[in-house]
Amino acid sequence: MIFNNKVLLDEAKKGGYAVPAFNVDNLESVIGVLRAAEKTGRPVIIQTIPRTLKYGGIPAYSALVRALYKGNPDISIHLDHGGDVAICKACIDAGYTSVMIDGSALSLDDNVALTKEVVDIAHPEGVSVEGELGTIGGKEETEAEIKYTEVSEAVEFVARTGVDSLAVGVGTAHGVYKGVPHIAVDRIEEIAAAVDIPLVLHGASGLSDDVITACIKAGISKINFATQLRQAFTEGLKQGLKENPDAFDPKVYLPKAVEKVEEAAEKIILLCNKTVL
C-alpha cells in the first residue's frame, strides 16, 4: 500500500532497520526503484526535490509513481527539501503522502514557526512531515555549510513543531564527496536517545556500507540516496548508447539505464535492511 512516511518510519524505528528514500528524476528511475522494491519485498520511499518538480511539473511524479506501482511492497511518495509552504501544499494537493520542509538555514524560532505551519496543513490531510535541524553540506538545494544538530535544540524543535521525522546534520553532504567524510555517529546516538521520532540521514551516496550500518544501529530510520541513482542511470544510458550506436529509439537504449538503477537500488535496499534479512 501507499502510506505516509510516519507509518513506514515508525515501523523501521521499532525494527532497527532503515527505509531507503530514492530521489527519482524520470520514468526510468521510477521503474528501476519499483522493480528493486518488488524484488526485495522491502518498503521504500520515492521522493523528488523541487528542481525535479520544476523540470517535470508537480502533478506528474505522484501520478507516475501511482500508475506504475503494483501494490507491494509498501511505499511512500515524498517531497524532499521543500523550501516553503507553497510547494509543500502543492505536493499535498498532488497526492504526495509526505513532505519535507527545510528551514535549517533559519534561526531556531523561525525554523520552528515554518515547520509548525506545514505540520498544521499536512496532518489534517493524513500527510506526514519531515523537518531539518542543523545542515547538510553540498549543493542539492542549498549552499549551506555543515552544522551539526544540537541535542537540546532537537528536543525543543520536536516538541514545538509536532514533526514526524527529523533530518539531522552529522557530517554528511549532498553530491559527490571530496575525500573521506567523517560522520558523527555518536551524535546520532545522542539525538536518538533524546527524541522519540525517527531520524533521517541525508547525503548517503558515497558513504561506505560500514558507516551506513553504523548510522542505522545508532538510530537512523530513513536514508536518502540521490547521486548514486543518478550515476547508475547515466552509466546505464552511456552503455545502452554504446551498445546501440545507430539507435534513435529511446526504448532501445534506455532499458540499460533502468537495469542499472534497479541494480543500485536493490543493493541499497538490502544494505538498509541488513539487520532484518
Backbone as CSV, one residue per row, in Angstrom:
resi,resn,N_x,N_y,N_z,CA_x,CA_y,CA_z,C_x,C_y,C_z
1,MET,0.832,-1.195,0.000,0.000,0.000,0.000,0.875,1.257,0.000
2,ILE,0.256,2.378,-0.327,0.957,3.660,-0.270,0.610,4.322,1.050
3,PHE,1.602,4.466,1.898,1.431,5.076,3.213,2.153,6.424,3.253
4,ASN,2.050,7.095,4.408,2.913,8.250,4.608,4.211,7.786,5.284
5,ASN,5.180,8.676,5.347,6.471,8.301,5.926,6.360,7.881,7.390
6,LYS,5.437,8.490,8.116,5.322,8.170,9.539,5.067,6.681,9.746
7,VAL,4.158,6.117,8.958,3.845,4.693,9.084,5.088,3.852,8.818
8,LEU,5.780,4.135,7.710,6.949,3.347,7.342,8.099,3.521,8.333
9,LEU,8.318,4.759,8.763,9.483,5.027,9.610,9.272,4.616,11.064
10,ASP,8.051,4.698,11.549,7.787,4.201,12.905,8.072,2.705,12.983
11,GLU,7.697,1.967,11.930,7.988,0.534,11.885,9.492,0.282,11.801
12,ALA,10.176,1.088,11.009,11.627,0.939,10.882,12.330,1.214,12.204
13,LYS,11.873,2.236,12.901,12.462,2.574,14.196,12.292,1.427,15.188
14,LYS,11.113,0.832,15.192,10.867,-0.311,16.079,11.704,-1.521,15.673
15,GLY,11.870,-1.709,14.367,12.544,-2.906,13.862,14.046,-2.803,13.759
16,GLY,14.591,-1.605,13.943,16.036,-1.447,13.897,16.632,-1.494,12.504
17,TYR,15.845,-1.126,11.500,16.357,-1.030,10.128,16.063,0.369,9.604
18,ALA,16.447,0.630,8.356,16.167,1.930,7.757,15.410,1.746,6.458
19,VAL,14.555,2.709,6.135,13.864,2.725,4.853,14.656,3.626,3.908
20,PRO,15.130,3.087,2.786,15.850,3.940,1.839,14.886,4.852,1.102
21,ALA,15.292,6.103,0.921,14.485,7.081,0.189,15.247,7.453,-1.072
22,PHE,14.647,7.180,-2.225,15.320,7.350,-3.505,14.805,8.580,-4.233
23,ASN,15.707,9.475,-4.587,15.333,10.629,-5.397,15.229,10.188,-6.858
24,VAL,14.045,10.355,-7.434,13.816,9.972,-8.822,13.708,11.222,-9.689
25,ASP,14.060,11.055,-10.972,14.044,12.188,-11.895,13.184,11.952,-13.129
26,ASN,12.890,10.675,-13.433,12.216,10.379,-14.691,11.525,9.011,-14.616
27,LEU,10.882,8.646,-15.697,10.178,7.367,-15.787,11.101,6.200,-15.481
28,GLU,12.298,6.233,-16.057,13.221,5.112,-15.932,13.667,4.899,-14.497
29,SER,13.935,5.966,-13.764,14.367,5.803,-12.375,13.231,5.298,-11.499
30,VAL,12.000,5.709,-11.778,10.856,5.198,-11.024,10.679,3.703,-11.289
31,ILE,10.761,3.302,-12.555,10.634,1.879,-12.891,11.715,1.075,-12.184
32,GLY,12.954,1.549,-12.229,14.058,0.822,-11.614,13.898,0.660,-10.120
33,VAL,13.493,1.723,-9.434,13.315,1.663,-7.984,12.173,0.718,-7.617
34,LEU,11.053,0.824,-8.319,9.913,-0.042,-8.015,10.239,-1.511,-8.280
35,ARG,10.988,-1.787,-9.322,11.385,-3.172,-9.589,12.267,-3.708,-8.464
36,ALA,13.187,-2.887,-7.980,14.061,-3.319,-6.885,13.254,-3.556,-5.618
37,ALA,12.277,-2.681,-5.354,11.432,-2.850,-4.171,10.611,-4.135,-4.268
38,GLU,10.034,-4.381,-5.439,9.243,-5.605,-5.634,10.114,-6.845,-5.468
39,LYS,11.329,-6.783,-5.971,12.233,-7.932,-5.907,12.633,-8.254,-4.479
40,THR,12.886,-7.229,-3.675,13.328,-7.437,-2.297,12.173,-7.575,-1.319
41,GLY,11.005,-7.033,-1.684,9.854,-7.084,-0.791,9.947,-6.145,0.398
42,ARG,10.822,-5.151,0.308,11.018,-4.227,1.423,10.486,-2.832,1.072
43,PRO,10.004,-2.079,2.062,9.441,-0.750,1.802,10.484,0.248,1.321
44,VAL,10.037,1.172,0.494,10.902,2.256,0.018,10.115,3.557,0.010
45,ILE,10.860,4.645,0.001,10.277,5.975,-0.161,10.762,6.517,-1.498
46,ILE,9.829,6.979,-2.314,10.185,7.583,-3.597,9.970,9.077,-3.466
47,GLN,11.037,9.845,-3.719,10.960,11.271,-3.428,11.537,12.113,-4.568
48,THR,11.153,13.387,-4.557,11.628,14.334,-5.560,12.019,15.635,-4.878
49,ILE,13.011,16.311,-5.457,13.403,17.625,-4.966,12.690,18.698,-5.787
50,PRO,12.628,19.930,-5.304,11.935,20.990,-6.034,12.437,21.212,-7.455
51,ARG,13.735,21.074,-7.689,14.239,21.272,-9.055,13.690,20.221,-10.012
52,THR,13.509,19.001,-9.533,12.902,17.958,-10.356,11.453,18.316,-10.666
53,LEU,10.742,18.813,-9.670,9.339,19.187,-9.870,9.221,20.363,-10.827
54,LYS,10.177,21.271,-10.775,10.175,22.396,-11.714,10.399,21.893,-13.137
55,TYR,11.196,20.852,-13.261,11.519,20.289,-14.570,10.319,19.560,-15.180
56,GLY,9.641,18.741,-14.363,8.587,17.884,-14.911,7.173,18.259,-14.518
57,GLY,7.019,19.170,-13.542,5.678,19.533,-13.086,5.269,18.739,-11.858
58,ILE,4.772,19.387,-10.849,4.464,18.740,-9.571,3.499,17.563,-9.706
59,PRO,2.393,17.670,-10.459,1.454,16.534,-10.507,2.017,15.299,-11.202
60,ALA,3.033,15.472,-12.044,3.491,14.375,-12.894,4.092,13.223,-12.106
61,TYR,4.870,13.527,-11.079,5.644,12.476,-10.420,4.787,11.602,-9.513
62,SER,3.887,12.210,-8.766,2.981,11.417,-7.950,2.116,10.526,-8.836
63,ALA,1.628,11.075,-9.939,0.796,10.296,-10.861,1.596,9.161,-11.486
64,LEU,2.849,9.428,-11.810,3.708,8.414,-12.420,3.936,7.250,-11.463
65,VAL,4.274,7.564,-10.227,4.512,6.506,-9.236,3.244,5.688,-9.027
66,ARG,2.117,6.363,-8.870,0.858,5.655,-8.621,0.460,4.781,-9.813
67,ALA,0.757,5.236,-11.023,0.396,4.474,-12.213,1.235,3.205,-12.354
68,LEU,2.494,3.273,-11.912,3.410,2.139,-12.073,3.413,1.192,-10.878
69,TYR,2.969,1.661,-9.737,3.016,0.874,-8.502,2.014,-0.285,-8.559
70,LYS,2.479,-1.474,-8.186,1.650,-2.680,-8.287,1.059,-3.128,-6.950
71,GLY,1.262,-2.333,-5.895,0.609,-2.637,-4.622,1.480,-3.301,-3.583
72,ASN,2.689,-3.649,-3.935,3.572,-4.321,-2.984,5.025,-4.103,-3.409
73,PRO,5.923,-3.834,-2.461,5.720,-3.667,-1.024,5.209,-2.257,-0.699
74,ASP,5.182,-1.913,0.581,4.693,-0.609,0.992,5.650,0.494,0.534
75,ILE,5.074,1.623,0.101,5.880,2.762,-0.319,5.278,4.054,0.213
76,SER,6.042,5.125,0.068,5.557,6.469,0.347,6.037,7.371,-0.778
77,ILE,5.300,8.455,-1.039,5.687,9.442,-2.054,5.981,10.752,-1.326
78,HIS,7.212,11.215,-1.424,7.716,12.247,-0.516,8.350,13.417,-1.262
79,LEU,8.108,14.611,-0.767,8.808,15.811,-1.217,10.079,15.978,-0.394
80,ASP,11.215,16.045,-1.037,12.490,16.221,-0.368,12.922,17.685,-0.457
81,HIS,13.308,18.254,0.652,13.827,19.626,0.714,12.857,20.672,0.187
82,GLY,11.597,20.569,0.605,10.669,21.646,0.299,11.142,22.935,0.950
83,GLY,11.142,24.019,0.187,11.707,25.262,0.693,10.711,26.239,1.267
84,ASP,9.420,26.014,1.008,8.412,26.942,1.523,7.067,26.227,1.658
85,VAL,6.123,26.910,2.242,4.802,26.337,2.481,4.095,26.039,1.172
86,ALA,4.280,26.902,0.178,3.549,26.763,-1.079,3.850,25.444,-1.782
87,ILE,5.121,25.069,-1.862,5.460,23.828,-2.571,5.004,22.611,-1.769
88,CYS,5.045,22.707,-0.451,4.539,21.604,0.372,3.047,21.411,0.135
89,LYS,2.320,22.514,0.127,0.863,22.426,-0.092,0.559,21.905,-1.492
90,ALA,1.318,22.353,-2.483,1.086,21.899,-3.856,1.326,20.400,-3.989
91,CYS,2.352,19.889,-3.298,2.630,18.455,-3.339,1.542,17.658,-2.621
92,ILE,1.063,18.173,-1.512,-0.041,17.521,-0.794,-1.263,17.438,-1.699
93,ASP,-1.560,18.544,-2.377,-2.712,18.580,-3.282,-2.532,17.618,-4.458
94,ALA,-1.271,17.347,-4.827,-0.983,16.478,-5.975,-0.905,15.003,-5.598
95,GLY,-1.096,14.693,-4.311,-1.123,13.294,-3.910,0.110,12.780,-3.213
96,TYR,1.039,13.661,-2.875,2.187,13.224,-2.073,1.697,12.827,-0.680
97,THR,2.290,11.782,-0.122,1.860,11.315,1.192,2.753,11.819,2.308
98,SER,3.830,12.489,1.938,4.760,13.025,2.928,5.503,14.201,2.312
99,VAL,5.838,15.181,3.143,6.601,16.336,2.658,7.690,16.690,3.658
100,MET,8.775,17.236,3.134,9.818,17.790,3.993,9.798,19.301,3.840
101,ILE,9.837,19.999,4.962,10.021,21.438,4.946,11.394,21.718,5.543
102,ASP,12.250,22.325,4.756,13.636,22.553,5.159,13.837,24.012,5.571
103,GLY,13.771,24.234,6.882,14.031,25.565,7.423,15.363,25.622,8.140
104,SER,16.278,24.746,7.771,17.531,24.605,8.517,18.437,25.821,8.433
105,ALA,18.266,26.651,7.404,19.097,27.850,7.287,18.570,28.997,8.134
106,LEU,17.387,28.829,8.717,16.760,29.871,9.530,17.195,29.766,10.989
107,SER,16.838,30.745,11.759,17.042,30.662,13.201,16.144,29.566,13.753
108,LEU,16.428,29.097,14.958,15.620,28.031,15.546,14.152,28.431,15.612
109,ASP,13.868,29.640,16.091,12.474,30.071,16.222,11.768,30.150,14.872
110,ASP,12.459,30.671,13.858,11.856,30.778,12.533,11.670,29.401,11.903
111,ASN,12.623,28.504,12.124,12.505,27.136,11.626,11.307,26.443,12.280
112,VAL,11.157,26.630,13.571,10.019,26.061,14.293,8.705,26.588,13.718
113,ALA,8.630,27.898,13.516,7.392,28.508,13.020,7.039,27.982,11.634
114,LEU,8.033,27.901,10.747,7.800,27.418,9.389,7.374,25.953,9.394
115,THR,8.087,25.142,10.147,7.787,23.708,10.196,6.409,23.461,10.800
116,LYS,6.093,24.186,11.851,4.790,24.045,12.508,3.652,24.417,11.549
117,GLU,3.875,25.430,10.725,2.848,25.837,9.753,2.567,24.705,8.773
118,VAL,3.624,24.044,8.307,3.439,22.936,7.370,2.782,21.745,8.069
119,VAL,3.197,21.459,9.297,2.583,20.367,10.067,1.083,20.595,10.214
120,ASP,0.698,21.825,10.498,-0.716,22.140,10.697,-1.528,21.978,9.409
121,ILE,-0.887,22.141,8.264,-1.561,21.938,6.978,-1.592,20.460,6.617
122,ALA,-0.475,19.764,6.865,-0.311,18.381,6.389,-1.075,17.359,7.212
123,HIS,-0.986,17.465,8.525,-1.554,16.423,9.379,-3.056,16.213,9.185
124,PRO,-3.854,17.257,9.028,-5.285,17.020,8.792,-5.560,16.260,7.483
125,GLU,-4.577,16.275,6.560,-4.721,15.564,5.290,-4.121,14.162,5.338
126,GLY,-3.630,13.762,6.512,-3.011,12.451,6.640,-1.611,12.380,6.063
127,VAL,-0.992,13.533,5.883,0.351,13.626,5.301,1.365,13.887,6.420
128,SER,2.446,13.132,6.402,3.476,13.292,7.427,4.487,14.363,7.011
129,VAL,5.243,14.856,7.988,6.177,15.958,7.741,7.550,15.629,8.305
130,GLU,8.562,15.874,7.493,9.965,15.776,7.918,10.525,17.180,8.048
131,GLY,11.191,17.449,9.160,11.862,18.722,9.342,13.365,18.517,9.332
132,GLU,14.097,19.620,9.375,15.556,19.511,9.412,16.115,20.511,10.406
133,LEU,17.083,20.058,11.176,17.751,20.888,12.167,19.240,20.617,12.056
134,GLY,20.041,21.687,12.017,21.420,21.502,11.603,21.396,21.547,10.082
135,THR,22.531,21.382,9.446,22.554,21.459,7.985,23.330,20.300,7.386
136,ILE,22.991,20.003,6.136,23.697,19.009,5.346,24.453,19.768,4.268
137,GLY,25.699,19.448,4.069,26.507,20.181,3.104,26.156,19.830,1.669
138,GLY,26.842,20.486,0.726,26.637,20.181,-0.679,25.693,21.142,-1.347
139,LYS,25.258,20.785,-2.561,24.528,21.722,-3.405,23.170,21.204,-3.854
140,GLU,22.555,20.294,-3.076,21.264,19.748,-3.505,20.232,20.857,-3.641
141,GLU,20.032,21.601,-2.595,19.101,22.725,-2.659,19.662,23.956,-1.947
142,THR,20.836,23.832,-1.384,21.383,24.924,-0.591,22.888,24.900,-0.611
143,GLU,23.495,26.042,-0.405,24.951,26.139,-0.329,25.428,26.156,1.118
144,ALA,24.543,25.838,2.051,24.872,25.956,3.475,26.035,25.048,3.867
145,GLU,26.854,25.539,4.766,27.926,24.722,5.320,27.328,23.746,6.326
146,ILE,28.044,22.649,6.576,27.567,21.648,7.519,27.559,22.213,8.930
147,LYS,26.419,22.086,9.603,26.286,22.487,11.001,25.648,21.326,11.746
148,TYR,26.337,20.808,12.750,25.822,19.658,13.475,24.569,20.037,14.259
149,THR,23.658,19.096,14.338,22.437,19.285,15.114,22.758,19.194,16.597
150,GLU,22.301,20.176,17.345,22.476,20.168,18.798,21.358,19.352,19.440
151,VAL,21.712,18.518,20.391,20.724,17.633,21.015,19.615,18.432,21.692
152,SER,19.978,19.451,22.446,18.974,20.233,23.170,18.017,20.935,22.212
153,GLU,18.545,21.407,21.080,17.694,22.061,20.093,16.776,21.051,19.418
154,ALA,17.267,19.832,19.209,16.427,18.792,18.614,15.227,18.494,19.506
155,VAL,15.453,18.390,20.783,14.368,18.126,21.737,13.335,19.246,21.680
156,GLU,13.801,20.481,21.680,12.899,21.630,21.639,12.150,21.691,20.311
157,PHE,12.856,21.455,19.232,12.270,21.521,17.892,11.144,20.508,17.722
158,VAL,11.386,19.290,18.142,10.379,18.228,18.015,9.152,18.551,18.872
159,ALA,9.393,19.024,20.072,8.284,19.331,20.984,7.425,20.481,20.466
160,ARG,8.039,21.477,19.890,7.320,22.681,19.472,6.640,22.543,18.109
161,THR,7.134,21.629,17.267,6.589,21.531,15.908,5.607,20.378,15.716
162,GLY,5.763,19.289,16.461,4.952,18.103,16.229,5.339,17.378,14.956
163,VAL,6.573,17.597,14.489,7.063,16.997,13.261,7.161,15.476,13.418
164,ASP,7.060,14.731,12.314,7.020,13.262,12.360,8.388,12.609,12.246
165,SER,9.338,13.264,11.598,10.703,12.755,11.490,11.647,13.944,11.395
166,LEU,12.919,13.695,11.709,13.876,14.794,11.790,15.160,14.448,11.054
167,ALA,15.490,15.263,10.050,16.770,15.141,9.362,17.828,15.853,10.193
168,VAL,18.922,15.160,10.447,19.945,15.700,11.338,21.239,15.971,10.583
169,GLY,21.938,17.017,11.023,23.247,17.348,10.479,24.321,16.671,11.307
170,VAL,24.994,15.683,10.713,26.014,14.927,11.448,27.279,14.730,10.621
171,GLY,27.455,15.580,9.583,28.673,15.499,8.790,28.484,15.014,7.371
172,THR,27.251,14.702,6.981,27.015,14.247,5.610,26.872,15.445,4.668
173,ALA,26.954,15.153,3.370,26.809,16.198,2.362,26.123,15.631,1.130
174,HIS,25.416,16.500,0.413,24.808,16.097,-0.851,25.872,16.045,-1.946
175,GLY,25.596,15.265,-2.974,26.503,15.219,-4.109,27.626,14.222,-3.915
176,VAL,28.747,14.475,-4.587,29.900,13.580,-4.550,30.868,14.056,-3.479
177,TYR,31.259,13.157,-2.583,32.190,13.519,-1.517,33.588,13.740,-2.074
178,LYS,34.260,14.752,-1.542,35.660,15.001,-1.858,36.465,14.583,-0.631
179,GLY,37.112,13.427,-0.716,37.787,12.884,0.452,36.850,11.996,1.242
180,VAL,37.321,11.524,2.379,36.553,10.609,3.223,35.714,11.416,4.219
181,PRO,34.389,11.270,4.182,33.550,12.023,5.123,33.672,11.466,6.539
182,HIS,33.564,12.346,7.504,33.619,11.937,8.908,32.233,12.159,9.518
183,ILE,31.545,11.070,9.783,30.166,11.127,10.259,30.130,10.958,11.775
184,ALA,29.434,11.861,12.447,29.357,11.849,13.914,28.281,10.862,14.367
185,VAL,28.635,9.587,14.345,27.690,8.543,14.742,27.267,8.722,16.198
186,ASP,28.185,9.178,17.023,27.853,9.393,18.434,26.783,10.463,18.597
187,ARG,26.769,11.471,17.720,25.734,12.497,17.794,24.374,11.918,17.419
188,ILE,24.355,11.011,16.456,23.106,10.326,16.108,22.561,9.588,17.324
189,GLU,23.425,8.860,18.000,23.018,8.118,19.202,22.441,9.049,20.261
190,GLU,23.078,10.193,20.462,22.625,11.145,21.481,21.251,11.717,21.136
191,ILE,21.058,12.067,19.869,19.764,12.625,19.462,18.677,11.560,19.530
192,ALA,19.003,10.343,19.066,18.025,9.254,19.095,17.571,8.935,20.510
193,ALA,18.464,9.089,21.470,18.116,8.823,22.860,17.272,9.942,23.458
194,ALA,17.315,11.123,22.838,16.654,12.291,23.421,15.288,12.583,22.821
195,VAL,15.023,12.122,21.584,13.733,12.368,20.944,13.077,11.035,20.599
196,ASP,11.771,11.057,20.447,11.047,9.796,20.236,10.513,9.641,18.821
197,ILE,11.053,10.404,17.854,10.624,10.263,16.464,11.783,9.728,15.622
198,PRO,11.496,9.153,14.460,12.554,8.629,13.596,13.500,9.719,13.103
199,LEU,14.764,9.365,12.955,15.781,10.284,12.461,16.127,9.959,11.012
200,VAL,16.523,11.000,10.270,16.775,10.878,8.836,18.209,11.280,8.528
201,LEU,18.858,10.509,7.655,20.216,10.811,7.208,20.173,11.198,5.735
202,HIS,20.601,12.418,5.430,20.705,12.877,4.053,22.140,12.682,3.557
203,GLY,22.309,12.692,2.235,23.645,12.650,1.662,24.368,11.337,1.860
204,ALA,23.670,10.205,1.659,24.279,8.900,1.930,25.057,8.345,0.740
205,SER,24.815,8.864,-0.470,25.555,8.363,-1.625,27.044,8.611,-1.424
206,GLY,27.830,7.550,-1.486,29.270,7.694,-1.296,29.760,7.274,0.072
207,LEU,28.850,7.087,1.011,29.254,6.574,2.322,29.523,5.079,2.216
208,SER,30.439,4.582,3.020,30.741,3.150,3.000,29.595,2.362,3.617
209,ASP,29.525,1.085,3.276,28.494,0.216,3.856,28.619,0.173,5.366
210,ASP,29.845,0.152,5.880,30.059,0.086,7.329,29.526,1.332,8.027
211,VAL,29.727,2.496,7.416,29.243,3.751,8.007,27.717,3.769,8.005
212,ILE,27.111,3.371,6.910,25.650,3.341,6.834,25.074,2.387,7.873
213,THR,25.676,1.215,7.999,25.221,0.251,9.006,25.355,0.823,10.409
214,ALA,26.452,1.521,10.677,26.670,2.128,11.992,25.628,3.206,12.277
215,CYS,25.266,3.976,11.256,24.265,5.030,11.426,22.899,4.439,11.739
216,ILE,22.568,3.331,11.079,21.294,2.668,11.358,21.270,2.149,12.786
217,LYS,22.339,1.513,13.198,22.414,0.999,14.567,22.339,2.127,15.594
218,ALA,22.830,3.302,15.212,22.819,4.451,16.127,21.440,5.086,16.244
219,GLY,20.546,4.804,15.261,19.195,5.344,15.382,18.607,5.982,14.147
220,ILE,19.255,5.826,12.988,18.708,6.377,11.744,17.656,5.429,11.174
221,SER,16.502,5.994,10.779,15.402,5.174,10.255,15.079,5.439,8.790
222,LYS,15.591,6.531,8.232,15.393,6.868,6.813,16.715,7.380,6.267
223,ILE,17.108,6.864,5.105,18.367,7.278,4.500,18.119,7.688,3.060
224,ASN,18.579,8.893,2.693,18.344,9.443,1.368,19.481,9.105,0.397
225,PHE,19.091,8.680,-0.809,20.056,8.384,-1.865,19.607,9.089,-3.149
226,ALA,20.459,9.938,-3.690,20.142,10.647,-4.928,21.260,10.477,-5.949
227,THR,22.456,10.951,-5.596,23.586,10.921,-6.529,23.873,9.511,-7.023
228,GLN,23.794,8.536,-6.138,24.104,7.158,-6.505,23.181,6.639,-7.603
229,LEU,21.901,7.009,-7.532,20.953,6.589,-8.565,21.193,7.338,-9.868
230,ARG,21.510,8.620,-9.771,21.779,9.393,-10.990,23.027,8.878,-11.694
231,GLN,24.020,8.501,-10.919,25.223,7.927,-11.506,24.913,6.605,-12.200
232,ALA,24.083,5.782,-11.556,23.711,4.491,-12.138,22.927,4.691,-13.433
233,PHE,21.986,5.625,-13.415,21.203,5.915,-14.618,22.111,6.354,-15.761
234,THR,23.016,7.269,-15.472,23.896,7.804,-16.514,24.839,6.727,-17.047
235,GLU,25.345,5.886,-16.166,26.199,4.775,-16.592,25.437,3.847,-17.538
236,GLY,24.192,3.530,-17.162,23.388,2.660,-17.999,23.042,3.292,-19.331
237,LEU,22.747,4.588,-19.311,22.435,5.298,-20.546,23.622,5.263,-21.504
238,LYS,24.804,5.552,-20.986,26.014,5.532,-21.815,26.258,4.139,-22.392
239,GLN,26.044,3.129,-21.548,26.257,1.758,-22.005,25.243,1.383,-23.088
240,GLY,23.985,1.786,-22.878,22.956,1.495,-23.860,23.237,2.151,-25.197
241,LEU,23.729,3.369,-25.177,24.059,4.072,-26.409,25.281,3.459,-27.086
242,LYS,26.236,3.032,-26.272,27.438,2.405,-26.822,27.117,1.082,-27.510
243,GLU,26.205,0.320,-26.886,25.830,-0.980,-27.452,24.907,-0.843,-28.659
244,ASN,24.276,0.312,-28.780,23.337,0.540,-29.883,23.641,1.890,-30.537
245,PRO,24.817,2.024,-31.151,25.260,3.326,-31.649,24.378,3.925,-32.739
246,ASP,23.639,3.090,-33.455,22.801,3.601,-34.539,21.341,3.791,-34.119
247,ALA,21.047,3.481,-32.865,19.657,3.557,-32.409,19.216,5.005,-32.227
248,PHE,17.995,5.279,-32.605,17.404,6.594,-32.351,16.123,6.476,-31.538
249,ASP,15.705,5.243,-31.265,14.515,4.983,-30.454,14.947,4.831,-28.990
250,PRO,14.512,5.719,-28.100,14.929,5.625,-26.696,14.606,4.286,-26.047
251,LYS,13.564,3.617,-26.547,13.194,2.328,-25.949,14.235,1.244,-26.215
252,VAL,15.168,1.513,-27.120,16.239,0.562,-27.418,17.384,0.693,-26.422
253,TYR,17.758,1.939,-26.074,18.932,2.132,-25.221,18.621,2.473,-23.768
254,LEU,17.404,2.910,-23.474,17.080,3.267,-22.089,16.890,2.074,-21.143
255,PRO,16.499,0.885,-21.639,16.385,-0.245,-20.710,17.657,-0.535,-19.922
256,LYS,18.806,-0.249,-20.500,20.057,-0.448,-19.767,20.154,0.521,-18.590
257,ALA,19.621,1.726,-18.742,19.602,2.689,-17.639,18.674,2.212,-16.528
258,VAL,17.520,1.670,-16.897,16.592,1.100,-15.910,17.271,-0.033,-15.153
259,GLU,17.968,-0.876,-15.876,18.646,-2.023,-15.278,19.679,-1.576,-14.247
260,LYS,20.454,-0.551,-14.588,21.484,-0.070,-13.667,20.872,0.586,-12.430
261,VAL,19.780,1.318,-12.601,19.084,1.909,-11.457,18.541,0.813,-10.554
262,GLU,17.941,-0.206,-11.157,17.403,-1.318,-10.378,18.509,-2.006,-9.581
263,GLU,19.653,-2.255,-10.203,20.768,-2.903,-9.519,21.248,-2.065,-8.334
264,ALA,21.404,-0.759,-8.548,21.870,0.124,-7.481,20.864,0.183,-6.342
265,ALA,19.580,0.313,-6.680,18.536,0.409,-5.659,18.439,-0.888,-4.859
266,GLU,18.567,-2.025,-5.535,18.485,-3.305,-4.823,19.597,-3.428,-3.788
267,LYS,20.814,-3.080,-4.164,21.937,-3.145,-3.230,21.703,-2.244,-2.016
268,ILE,21.168,-1.061,-2.271,20.896,-0.112,-1.185,19.803,-0.653,-0.260
269,ILE,18.738,-1.180,-0.835,17.634,-1.737,-0.028,18.145,-2.845,0.872
270,LEU,18.924,-3.747,0.326,19.457,-4.867,1.119,20.374,-4.364,2.224
271,LEU,21.170,-3.344,1.941,22.052,-2.774,2.962,21.248,-2.143,4.087
272,CYS,20.210,-1.398,3.769,19.405,-0.722,4.777,18.596,-1.709,5.631
273,ASN,18.385,-2.909,5.090,17.618,-3.940,5.796,18.501,-5.082,6.296
274,LYS,19.790,-4.833,6.346,20.762,-5.869,6.702,20.449,-6.523,8.043
275,THR,19.932,-5.748,8.968,19.691,-6.274,10.313,18.467,-7.180,10.413
276,VAL,17.599,-7.139,9.384,16.361,-7.928,9.459,16.250,-8.985,8.360
277,LEU,17.240,-9.045,7.483,17.206,-10.012,6.387,18.191,-11.155,6.642
